[in-house]
Amino acid sequence: MKITDVRVKRVSNEGKLKAYVSVTFDDSFVVHNLKVIDGHSGIFVAMPSRKTNSGEFKDVAHPINSAFREVLQKAVLEAYNNEREKEKAKKQEHQ
């Protein structure tokens, strides 16, 4: 399964949540609401989740092996960093 598109929507607040991401696989299947989070150990990708009746958050979709998790995280963080650089360049143009 190939990642064929990654779309990043940055969040403008200054909290831990930095962006929402949608990832398309094989130009055929999309997963929405992955999150880029600035945690205690640095930036990471959180899978889409929902809150259970007991208050826990459970992943709705997630990689089933660490090799694909690394591929997915690399693609998402690369797209996130590219989006940040574009925004920085736009801000510098307007100064």
C-alpha positions in Angstrom: 0.0 0.0 0.0 1.5 3.3 -1.1 0.8 6.7 0.4 -0.3 8.8 -2.6 -1.3 12.1 -0.9 -0.9 13.8 2.4 -2.9 17.0 3.2 -2.1 19.1 6.2 -4.4 21.6 7.9 -2.4 23.5 10.5 -4.1 24.6 13.7 -3.5 28.3 14.5 -3.6 28.1 18.3 -0.4 27.7 20.4 -1.5 24.4 22.1 0.0 20.9 21.7 -2.1 20.1 18.7 -0.3 21.5 15.6 -2.3 20.1 12.6 -4.9 17.7 11.3 -3.9 15.5 8.5 -5.6 13.4 5.8 -3.7 10.6 4.2 -4.7 8.9 0.9 -3.5 5.4 0.1 -3.2 4.0 -3.5 -5.3 6.9 -4.8 -8.3 4.8 -3.5 -8.7 5.2 0.3 -8.4 8.2 2.6 -8.0 8.4 6.4 -8.9 11.7 7.9 -8.1 13.3 11.3 -4.6 12.1 12.0 -3.1 14.6 14.3 0.4 16.2 14.6 1.0 16.8 18.3 3.9 18.4 20.1 4.4 16.1 23.0 6.9 15.8 25.9 9.4 13.9 23.7 8.9 16.0 20.5 6.5 16.0 17.6 4.6 12.8 16.8 1.6 11.6 14.8 -1.5 10.5 16.6 -4.0 8.2 14.8 -7.6 9.2 14.4 -9.5 8.3 17.6 -12.9 8.5 19.3 -13.8 8.8 23.0 -15.4 5.8 24.6 -18.2 5.9 27.2 -15.6 5.3 29.9 -13.6 8.4 28.7 -10.8 6.5 27.1 -9.6 7.4 23.6 -9.4 4.4 21.1 -7.8 4.5 17.7 -10.3 4.2 14.8 -7.5 3.3 12.4 -3.8 2.5 12.9 -0.8 0.7 11.4 -0.5 -2.9 12.5 3.3 -3.0 12.3 6.1 -0.7 13.3 7.6 -0.6 9.8 4.5 0.9 8.2 4.0 3.2 11.3 7.5 4.7 10.5 6.6 5.1 6.8 3.4 6.9 7.7 4.9 9.1 10.4 7.8 10.1 8.1 5.3 11.0 5.3 3.0 13.0 7.6 5.8 14.9 9.4 7.5 15.7 6.0 4.2 17.2 4.7 3.7 19.1 8.0 7.3 20.5 7.9 6.8 21.5 4.2 3.6 23.3 5.2 5.3 25.1 8.0 8.1 26.3 5.7 5.5 27.6 3.1 3.8 29.6 5.9 7.2 31.0 7.0 8.0 32.0 3.5 4.7 33.7 3.0 5.1 35.7 6.3 8.6 36.8 5.2 7.2 38.0 1.8 4.7 40.2 3.6 7.2 41.9 5.9 
